[in-house]
Amino acid sequence: HGLGPGAMGVLQIEHTPLGAQASDTEGYPVEVDVLSAFSTCTGIGAPTVSVWHSADAYALPPNADGSGWEPWTELPLTTADGLAFTGTIPRLPATSTTRYFYEVTASDGSITENSHSGNEQDLYQFWIGDRAALWCEDFEAGAPGFAHADGIPWEALTGAIDDWTFGSPLGTGTFDPDLAWSGTQIATTALDANYQPQAAEYLQTPTVDLSSPGRMRLLSYQRWLTVEDGLYDHARVLVNDGSTWTPIWSNAATAAGSHQLLDTDWSTRDHDLASFLAPDGSTTTPLSFDFSLQTDAGLEFGGWALDDLCVVELDDVPDH
């Protein structure tokens, strides 16, 4: 964020999102670094920084009527040097999740900025629990068993473009990762380049057998995604049960069509699969997962970059 000019001057705010947490972790340390862009700025007091977190409500606060803050808890961050602001989100039970965002307020209270800018897709989120991998692909040997094609998963489209590829990013693209999350290989819609206009393409995983019961199953992966506002370009994650494709995530469409989703680092993304499973966590129908991208005629970004794509089981070890 570049904030200012004004009561906060010109600031750069940096934060590394919290990832998955083990069930025995007793708290979740969070840090927000606030840096002045110009050392010559004077007369600007240090801002205050808070993290707001919720394990219950996923709506953005506040609601249109001014309510909506009740399920959210404020965690004021402290600082010793005026640069690094730190605090600890309290411990949560295994198999729970929380969303959070940070908020920076000028010393005189006149300006407040937050990390989500009014968009739910920009809230940070992490899950708690000991993870056992049921199926994983890190793309180090390509993508055995995967399929990719032009169109959308349930329909071929005339003239659609498929650019899905697997390789080592070099960071030469404006919006692309310079390194894989792990190892050297990733799956991406455009390696070190922007996606093409009028593209429609998808990547489909092999089927995953979830016939054995389990406590909680998540689709989990490392994501670096840059895509135009969902009013124009559509990035989706879908679950396929062999006959039906069900979207479980898509980039947000805003009324103005001006909010691009622009990841600037790898982050862990998790999707609960409970709605596709029986109460004991199993299903007799193997599932596969699709990552799709459909674009319009103008304004292109880097598209999907994926690494360490897994189905995991969350559990709680004894006495945690």
C-alpha positions as a Markdown table, in Angstrom:
| # | Residue | x | y | z |
|---|---|---|---|---|
| 1 | His | 0.0 | 0.0 | 0.0 |
| 2 | Gly | 1.2 | 3.5 | -0.8 |
| 3 | Leu | -0.8 | 5.8 | 1.5 |
| 4 | Gly | -0.7 | 9.6 | 1.5 |
| 5 | Pro | -0.1 | 12.4 | 1.3 |
| 6 | Gly | -2.1 | 13.4 | 4.3 |
| 7 | Ala | -2.1 | 12.8 | 8.0 |
| 8 | Met | 0.0 | 9.6 | 7.5 |
| 9 | Gly | 2.4 | 11.0 | 4.9 |
| 10 | Val | 3.5 | 8.4 | 2.4 |
| 11 | Leu | 3.7 | 4.9 | 3.9 |
| 12 | Gln | 4.6 | 1.4 | 2.7 |
| 13 | Ile | 2.8 | -1.4 | 4.5 |
| 14 | Glu | 4.2 | -5.0 | 4.4 |
| 15 | His | 2.6 | -8.1 | 5.9 |
| 16 | Thr | 3.3 | -11.8 | 5.4 |
| 17 | Pro | 0.0 | -13.7 | 5.6 |
| 18 | Leu | -0.4 | -16.4 | 8.2 |
| 19 | Gly | -0.5 | -19.9 | 6.8 |
| 20 | Ala | -1.8 | -23.2 | 8.1 |
| 21 | Gln | -1.3 | -23.7 | 11.8 |
| 22 | Ala | -0.8 | -27.0 | 13.8 |
| 23 | Ser | -3.3 | -27.9 | 16.4 |
| 24 | Asp | -0.9 | -27.5 | 19.3 |
| 25 | Thr | 0.1 | -23.9 | 18.4 |
| 26 | Glu | -0.9 | -21.8 | 21.4 |
| 27 | Gly | -1.3 | -18.5 | 19.5 |
| 28 | Tyr | -0.7 | -17.1 | 16.0 |
| 29 | Pro | 1.8 | -14.2 | 15.9 |
| 30 | Val | 1.1 | -11.6 | 13.3 |
| 31 | Glu | 3.3 | -8.7 | 12.2 |
| 32 | Val | 2.6 | -5.6 | 10.1 |
| 33 | Asp | 5.6 | -3.5 | 9.1 |
| 34 | Val | 4.9 | 0.2 | 8.4 |
| 35 | Leu | 7.7 | 2.0 | 6.6 |
| 36 | Ser | 8.0 | 5.7 | 5.8 |
| 37 | Ala | 8.7 | 6.2 | 2.1 |
| 38 | Phe | 10.6 | 9.4 | 2.7 |
| 39 | Ser | 13.0 | 9.8 | 5.7 |
| 40 | Thr | 12.7 | 13.6 | 5.4 |
| 41 | Cys | 9.0 | 13.6 | 6.3 |
| 42 | Thr | 8.5 | 15.4 | 9.6 |
| 43 | Gly | 5.7 | 16.2 | 11.9 |
| 44 | Ile | 3.8 | 13.0 | 11.2 |
| 45 | Gly | 3.1 | 10.9 | 14.3 |
| 46 | Ala | 3.3 | 7.1 | 14.3 |
| 47 | Pro | 0.0 | 5.5 | 13.2 |
| 48 | Thr | -1.8 | 2.9 | 15.2 |
| 49 | Val | -2.2 | -0.6 | 13.8 |
| 50 | Ser | -4.8 | -3.3 | 14.6 |
| 51 | Val | -5.7 | -6.7 | 13.3 |
| 52 | Trp | -9.4 | -7.6 | 13.3 |
| 53 | His | -10.1 | -11.4 | 13.3 |
| 54 | Ser | -13.2 | -13.6 | 13.3 |
| 55 | Ala | -13.7 | -17.3 | 13.6 |
| 56 | Asp | -17.5 | -17.0 | 13.1 |
| 57 | Ala | -18.6 | -14.4 | 10.5 |
| 58 | Tyr | -17.2 | -14.0 | 7.1 |
| 59 | Ala | -19.0 | -10.9 | 6.1 |
| 60 | Leu | -17.0 | -7.7 | 5.8 |
| 61 | Pro | -17.5 | -5.3 | 8.6 |
| 62 | Pro | -19.4 | -3.0 | 8.9 |
| 63 | Asn | -22.7 | -3.9 | 7.2 |
| 64 | Ala | -24.6 | -1.2 | 5.3 |
| 65 | Asp | -26.6 | -0.4 | 8.5 |
| 66 | Gly | -23.4 | 0.1 | 10.5 |
| 67 | Ser | -23.7 | -3.2 | 12.3 |
| 68 | Gly | -21.5 | -6.2 | 11.6 |
| 69 | Trp | -18.5 | -5.6 | 13.8 |
| 70 | Glu | -19.8 | -7.8 | 16.6 |
| 71 | Pro | -18.4 | -11.1 | 15.4 |
| 72 | Trp | -15.0 | -9.4 | 14.8 |
| 73 | Thr | -12.4 | -9.0 | 17.5 |
| 74 | Glu | -9.9 | -6.2 | 17.5 |
| 75 | Leu | -6.3 | -7.0 | 18.3 |
| 76 | Pro | -4.3 | -3.8 | 18.8 |
| 77 | Leu | -0.7 | -4.3 | 17.7 |
| 78 | Thr | 2.2 | -3.0 | 19.7 |
| 79 | Thr | 5.6 | -1.6 | 18.5 |
| 80 | Ala | 9.0 | -0.9 | 20.0 |
| 81 | Asp | 10.4 | 1.0 | 17.1 |
| 82 | Gly | 7.5 | 2.5 | 15.2 |
| 83 | Leu | 8.1 | 0.1 | 12.3 |
| 84 | Ala | 7.2 | -3.5 | 13.2 |
| 85 | Phe | 3.8 | -3.8 | 14.8 |
| 86 | Thr | 3.2 | -7.2 | 16.4 |
| 87 | Gly | 0.5 | -9.2 | 18.3 |
| 88 | Thr | -0.9 | -12.7 | 18.7 |
| 89 | Ile | -4.3 | -14.0 | 17.6 |
| 90 | Pro | -5.5 | -16.3 | 20.3 |
| 91 | Arg | -5.5 | -20.0 | 19.9 |
| 92 | Leu | -8.4 | -21.8 | 18.2 |
| 93 | Pro | -9.6 | -25.4 | 18.3 |
| 94 | Ala | -8.4 | -27.8 | 15.6 |
| 95 | Thr | -10.5 | -28.0 | 12.4 |
| 96 | Ser | -11.5 | -24.3 | 12.8 |
| 97 | Thr | -10.6 | -21.4 | 10.6 |
| 98 | Thr | -10.3 | -17.7 | 11.0 |
| 99 | Arg | -10.2 | -14.7 | 8.7 |
| 100 | Tyr | -8.5 | -11.4 | 9.5 |
| 101 | Phe | -7.3 | -8.1 | 8.1 |
| 102 | Tyr | -5.1 | -5.3 | 9.4 |
| 103 | Glu | -6.1 | -1.6 | 9.8 |
| 104 | Val | -3.8 | 1.4 | 10.0 |
| 105 | Thr | -5.0 | 4.7 | 11.4 |
| 106 | Ala | -3.3 | 8.1 | 11.4 |
| 107 | Ser | -2.1 | 9.4 | 14.7 |
| 108 | Asp | -4.8 | 12.1 | 14.7 |
| 109 | Gly | -7.5 | 9.6 | 13.7 |
| 110 | Ser | -8.3 | 11.3 | 10.5 |
| 111 | Ile | -7.4 | 8.5 | 8.0 |
| 112 | Thr | -7.9 | 4.8 | 8.3 |
| 113 | Glu | -6.8 | 2.2 | 5.7 |
| 114 | Asn | -7.3 | -1.5 | 5.7 |
| 115 | Ser | -5.9 | -4.5 | 3.8 |
| 116 | His | -9.1 | -5.7 | 2.2 |
| 117 | Ser | -10.2 | -2.3 | 0.6 |
| 118 | Gly | -13.8 | -3.4 | 0.9 |
| 119 | Asn | -13.4 | -6.7 | -0.9 |
| 120 | Glu | -14.1 | -10.0 | 0.8 |
| 121 | Gln | -11.6 | -11.9 | -1.5 |
| 122 | Asp | -8.8 | -9.9 | 0.1 |
| 123 | Leu | -9.3 | -11.0 | 3.6 |
| 124 | Tyr | -6.6 | -13.3 | 5.0 |
| 125 | Gln | -7.6 | -16.7 | 6.1 |
| 126 | Phe | -6.0 | -19.8 | 7.7 |
| 127 | Trp | -7.0 | -23.2 | 9.1 |
| 128 | Ile | -5.9 | -24.9 | 12.3 |
| 129 | Gly | -5.2 | -28.6 | 12.5 |
| 130 | Asp | -2.6 | -31.3 | 12.0 |
| 131 | Arg | -2.4 | -32.0 | 8.3 |
| 132 | Ala | -2.1 | -35.4 | 6.7 |
| 133 | Ala | -1.7 | -35.4 | 2.9 |
| 134 | Leu | -4.1 | -37.8 | 1.2 |
| 135 | Trp | -3.0 | -36.8 | -2.3 |
| 136 | Cys | -0.4 | -34.3 | -3.5 |
| 137 | Glu | 1.2 | -33.0 | -6.7 |
| 138 | Asp | 4.2 | -30.6 | -6.6 |
| 139 | Phe | 4.7 | -30.6 | -10.4 |
| 140 | Glu | 8.4 | -31.5 | -10.1 |
| 141 | Ala | 7.9 | -34.4 | -12.5 |
| 142 | Gly | 5.4 | -32.5 | -14.7 |
| 143 | Ala | 1.8 | -33.3 | -14.0 |
| 144 | Pro | 1.1 | -37.0 | -14.4 |
| 145 | Gly | -2.6 | -37.8 | -14.6 |
| 146 | Phe | -3.6 | -34.1 | -15.1 |
| 147 | Ala | -5.5 | -32.9 | -18.1 |
| 148 | His | -5.7 | -29.4 | -19.6 |
| 149 | Ala | -7.7 | -28.1 | -22.5 |
| 150 | Asp | -9.3 | -25.0 | -24.1 |
| 151 | Gly | -12.8 | -24.1 | -23.1 |
| 152 | Ile | -14.4 | -24.5 | -19.7 |
| 153 | Pro | -14.5 | -27.8 | -18.0 |
| 154 | Trp | -18.0 | -28.8 | -19.2 |
| 155 | Glu | -17.9 | -27.2 | -22.6 |
| 156 | Ala | -15.5 | -26.8 | -25.5 |
| 157 | Leu | -15.5 | -23.2 | -26.9 |
| 158 | Thr | -14.8 | -22.3 | -30.5 |
| 159 | Gly | -11.5 | -20.4 | -30.8 |
| 160 | Ala | -10.7 | -20.7 | -27.1 |
| 161 | Ile | -7.0 | -20.8 | -26.1 |
| 162 | Asp | -5.2 | -23.2 | -23.8 |
| 163 | Asp | -1.8 | -22.0 | -22.5 |
| 164 | Trp | -1.5 | -24.2 | -19.4 |
| 165 | Thr | 2.1 | -25.3 | -19.0 |
| 166 | Phe | 4.5 | -26.7 | -16.4 |
| 167 | Gly | 7.9 | -25.4 | -15.8 |
| 168 | Ser | 10.3 | -23.2 | -13.8 |
| 169 | Pro | 9.4 | -19.6 | -13.4 |
| 170 | Leu | 12.1 | -17.0 | -14.1 |
| 171 | Gly | 10.3 | -13.9 | -12.8 |
| 172 | Thr | 10.6 | -12.2 | -16.1 |
| 173 | Gly | 6.9 | -11.5 | -16.4 |
| 174 | Thr | 5.5 | -8.4 | -14.7 |
| 175 | Phe | 3.0 | -10.3 | -12.5 |
| 176 | Asp | 4.6 | -13.7 | -12.3 |
| 177 | Pro | 6.4 | -15.5 | -9.5 |
| 178 | Asp | 10.2 | -15.6 | -9.7 |
| 179 | Leu | 10.5 | -18.9 | -7.9 |
| 180 | Ala | 8.3 | -21.9 | -7.2 |
| 181 | Trp | 6.9 | -22.3 | -3.8 |
| 182 | Ser | 8.8 | -25.6 | -3.4 |
| 183 | Gly | 11.3 | -27.2 | -5.7 |
| 184 | Thr | 11.5 | -25.6 | -9.1 |
| 185 | Gln | 8.4 | -26.5 | -11.1 |
| 186 | Ile | 4.9 | -25.0 | -11.1 |
| 187 | Ala | 1.6 | -25.2 | -13.1 |
| 188 | Thr | 0.6 | -21.9 | -14.7 |
| 189 | Thr | -1.6 | -20.5 | -17.4 |
| 190 | Ala | 1.3 | -18.4 | -18.7 |
| 191 | Leu | 4.9 | -19.0 | -17.8 |
| 192 | Asp | 6.7 | -15.7 | -17.3 |
| 193 | Ala | 4.0 | -14.0 | -19.5 |
| 194 | Asn | 0.5 | -12.6 | -19.3 |
| 195 | Tyr | -2.5 | -14.7 | -20.3 |
| 196 | Gln | -4.0 | -14.1 | -23.7 |
| 197 | Pro | -7.2 | -12.2 | -24.5 |
| 198 | Gln | -10.3 | -14.2 | -25.3 |
| 199 | Ala | -8.7 | -17.2 | -23.6 |
| 200 | Ala | -10.7 | -20.1 | -22.0 |
| 201 | Glu | -8.7 | -22.9 | -20.4 |
| 202 | Tyr | -8.7 | -25.3 | -17.5 |
| 203 | Leu | -6.5 | -27.7 | -15.7 |
| 204 | Gln | -8.1 | -30.8 | -14.2 |
| 205 | Thr | -6.5 | -33.0 | -11.5 |
| 206 | Pro | -6.6 | -36.8 | -11.5 |
| 207 | Thr | -9.5 | -38.2 | -9.4 |
| 208 | Val | -8.9 | -38.5 | -5.7 |
| 209 | Asp | -10.2 | -41.5 | -3.7 |
| 210 | Leu | -11.9 | -40.3 | -0.5 |
| 211 | Ser | -13.8 | -43.5 | 0.3 |
| 212 | Ser | -12.3 | -43.9 | 3.7 |
| 213 | Pro | -13.8 | -41.8 | 6.6 |
| 214 | Gly | -11.9 | -38.8 | 7.9 |
| 215 | Arg | -12.4 | -35.9 | 10.2 |
| 216 | Met | -12.1 | -33.0 | 7.8 |
| 217 | Arg | -10.9 | -32.8 | 4.2 |
| 218 | Leu | -9.6 | -29.7 | 2.4 |
| 219 | Leu | -8.4 | -28.9 | -1.1 |
| 220 | Ser | -5.2 | -27.1 | -0.3 |
| 221 | Tyr | -2.7 | -25.4 | -2.6 |
| 222 | Gln | -0.2 | -22.6 | -3.0 |
| 223 | Arg | -1.5 | -19.8 | -5.2 |
| 224 | Trp | 0.0 | -16.8 | -7.1 |
| 225 | Leu | -2.9 | -15.4 | -9.1 |
| 226 | Thr | -3.3 | -12.1 | -11.0 |
| 227 | Val | -6.5 | -11.6 | -12.8 |
| 228 | Glu | -8.7 | -8.7 | -13.9 |
| 229 | Asp | -11.9 | -7.9 | -12.0 |
| 230 | Gly | -14.4 | -10.8 | -12.1 |
| 231 | Leu | -16.8 | -8.5 | -14.1 |
| 232 | Tyr | -14.5 | -9.2 | -17.1 |
| 233 | Asp | -12.1 | -12.1 | -16.4 |
| 234 | His | -13.1 | -15.2 | -14.5 |
| 235 | Ala | -10.8 | -17.4 | -12.4 |
| 236 | Arg | -12.6 | -20.4 | -10.9 |
| 237 | Val | -11.9 | -23.4 | -8.7 |
| 238 | Leu | -14.4 | -26.3 | -9.3 |
| 239 | Val | -15.1 | -29.7 | -7.9 |
| 240 | Asn | -16.1 | -32.5 | -10.3 |
| 241 | Asp | -17.9 | -35.6 | -9.0 |
| 242 | Gly | -17.9 | -37.3 | -12.4 |
| 243 | Ser | -21.0 | -35.6 | -13.7 |
| 244 | Thr | -21.3 | -32.2 | -12.2 |
| 245 | Trp | -18.9 | -29.3 | -11.9 |
| 246 | Thr | -19.5 | -27.2 | -8.8 |
| 247 | Pro | -17.7 | -23.9 | -8.3 |
| 248 | Ile | -16.2 | -23.5 | -4.8 |
| 249 | Trp | -14.3 | -20.2 | -5.5 |
| 250 | Ser | -14.2 | -17.4 | -8.1 |
| 251 | Asn | -12.6 | -14.0 | -8.2 |
| 252 | Ala | -15.0 | -11.2 | -7.1 |
| 253 | Ala | -16.8 | -9.1 | -9.6 |
| 254 | Thr | -17.3 | -5.5 | -8.4 |
| 255 | Ala | -19.9 | -3.0 | -9.7 |
| 256 | Ala | -17.2 | -0.7 | -11.1 |
| 257 | Gly | -15.2 | -3.6 | -12.5 |
| 258 | Ser | -12.0 | -1.9 | -11.3 |
| 259 | His | -10.7 | -4.2 | -8.5 |
| 260 | Gln | -8.1 | -6.5 | -9.9 |
| 261 | Leu | -6.9 | -9.5 | -7.9 |
| 262 | Leu | -3.1 | -9.2 | -7.9 |
| 263 | Asp | -1.2 | -11.6 | -5.6 |
| 264 | Thr | 2.3 | -10.5 | -5.0 |
| 265 | Asp | 3.5 | -13.6 | -3.2 |
| 266 | Trp | 2.7 | -17.3 | -2.7 |
| 267 | Ser | -0.1 | -17.9 | -0.2 |
| 268 | Thr | -1.8 | -21.0 | 1.1 |
| 269 | Arg | -5.4 | -21.4 | -0.1 |
| 270 | Asp | -7.8 | -24.0 | 1.5 |
| 271 | His | -11.3 | -25.0 | 0.5 |
| 272 | Asp | -13.5 | -27.2 | 2.8 |
| 273 | Leu | -14.9 | -30.2 | 1.0 |
| 274 | Ala | -17.5 | -31.1 | 3.5 |
| 275 | Ser | -20.4 | -30.3 | 1.2 |
| 276 | Phe | -19.2 | -33.1 | -1.2 |
| 277 | Leu | -18.7 | -35.7 | 1.6 |
| 278 | Ala | -20.9 | -37.8 | 3.9 |
| 279 | Pro | -21.0 | -36.9 | 7.6 |
| 280 | Asp | -18.1 | -39.3 | 8.2 |
| 281 | Gly | -15.9 | -37.4 | 5.7 |
| 282 | Ser | -16.1 | -40.0 | 3.0 |
| 283 | Thr | -17.5 | -40.3 | -0.5 |
| 284 | Thr | -18.0 | -43.3 | -2.8 |
| 285 | Thr | -17.5 | -41.0 | -5.8 |
| 286 | Pro | -13.9 | -40.0 | -6.5 |
| 287 | Leu | -13.5 | -36.2 | -6.9 |
| 288 | Ser | -11.3 | -34.2 | -9.2 |
| 289 | Phe | -10.6 | -30.5 | -9.2 |
| 290 | Asp | -10.5 | -27.9 | -12.0 |
| 291 | Phe | -8.7 | -24.5 | -12.1 |
| 292 | Ser | -10.2 | -22.5 | -15.0 |
| 293 | Leu | -9.6 | -19.1 | -16.5 |
| 294 | Gln | -11.8 | -17.3 | -19.0 |
| 295 | Thr | -10.8 | -13.8 | -20.3 |
| 296 | Asp | -12.2 | -11.0 | -22.3 |
| 297 | Ala | -10.7 | -8.9 | -25.1 |
| 298 | Gly | -8.5 | -6.5 | -23.1 |
| 299 | Leu | -6.3 | -6.0 | -20.0 |
| 300 | Glu | -4.4 | -9.1 | -19.3 |
| 301 | Phe | -2.4 | -10.2 | -16.2 |
| 302 | Gly | -0.3 | -13.2 | -15.2 |
| 303 | Gly | -3.2 | -15.6 | -14.5 |
| 304 | Trp | -2.9 | -18.8 | -12.4 |
| 305 | Ala | 0.3 | -20.1 | -10.9 |
| 306 | Leu | -0.1 | -23.2 | -8.7 |
| 307 | Asp | 2.2 | -25.3 | -6.6 |
| 308 | Asp | 1.9 | -28.1 | -3.9 |
| 309 | Leu | -1.7 | -28.9 | -4.8 |
| 310 | Cys | -3.1 | -31.4 | -2.3 |
| 311 | Val | -6.1 | -32.9 | -0.6 |
| 312 | Val | -5.4 | -32.9 | 3.1 |
| 313 | Glu | -7.1 | -34.2 | 6.2 |
| 314 | Leu | -7.2 | -32.0 | 9.3 |
| 315 | Asp | -7.0 | -33.7 | 12.7 |
| 316 | Asp | -6.3 | -33.1 | 16.3 |
| 317 | Val | -3.6 | -35.2 | 18.0 |
| 318 | Pro | -4.3 | -36.5 | 21.5 |
| 319 | Asp | -4.2 | -33.9 | 24.3 |
| 320 | His | -4.0 | -30.9 | 22.1 |
